[in-house]
Amino acid sequence: MQVFMPPDKVLIAARCRILSVGANTPAIIKYPFWQMAAQNSHATYACINHGEAIVPKEIEKQTICINQKIEKVLCK
């Protein structure tokens, strides 16, 4: 699979069975992405998490939250 993205964009692609970030690692992945979204008014933060689709108030207006299991959203 080839994916083209402009240099100013970020894309994370993976097979649905291995795509996940556990609750044990928020300081490694979740918090830095929250900070990047807060620092860039053009950024949109997306969260897909069954039961925990939450974000800080500071980035609420630039966020898409989906309260579903990620495989149901991405693997259809």
N, C-alpha and C positions, 0 to 999 in steps of 0.2 A: 504494500500500500504506500502510495506517495501522497504527501500532504504539503501544499504550499501555503505558507502564511507570510504576510508582510512582516518585515523585521520589527515593527513596533507592536506586534501582537504576540501573545503567548498561547500555545495550544498544548494540552496534555491529552494524549491519546493512548488508550490501552484496551485490551480485551475486557469485556464486562466482568468476567469471573475474577479478575485480579485488581480491579479498580476499587480501591478503598483507602481511606485514611482513618485509622482508629482513634478513639477518644483519648488514647494514651499519648498522642503526639500533637496536641494543639500548638505548643510552642514552636514546633518545627515547621508546620505547614499552615494551620489555620490562622494564627495570630499574625505572621508576616504578610499573608495575603490581605487580611483586614487592614493592616497598616498601609500596604501599597494602594489599596482602594481608597483609603481615607486621604492619601497624599495626591491622588490623581482624580480630579473631578470628572474626567472622561471615562474612567474605569467603571465596569460593572462587575460586581462580585456575585457569583452564583453558588448556591448551596443546595445540595440534594441530600437530604438526611431524614430518614424515617424517625420521627419523634424528637429530633433535635435540630430542626431547620431554623436556627436563630442567628442573629447578627447584632453587633453593637448599634446603638441609636445613631452614632456618628455616620454610619454608612447605609442606614436603612433605606434612604431614597434612591440609592444606586445599587440596590441588591435585588436579586431574584431568588426567592426561597421556595423550594419544592419539598413538601413534607411527604415523601414517598421513598421506598427502597430504590436505590440507584439502578438496580437491574431492571426494574419495572419502567423506569424513565428512559434509560439509554439503550436497552436491549430489546426493543420491540421491533 
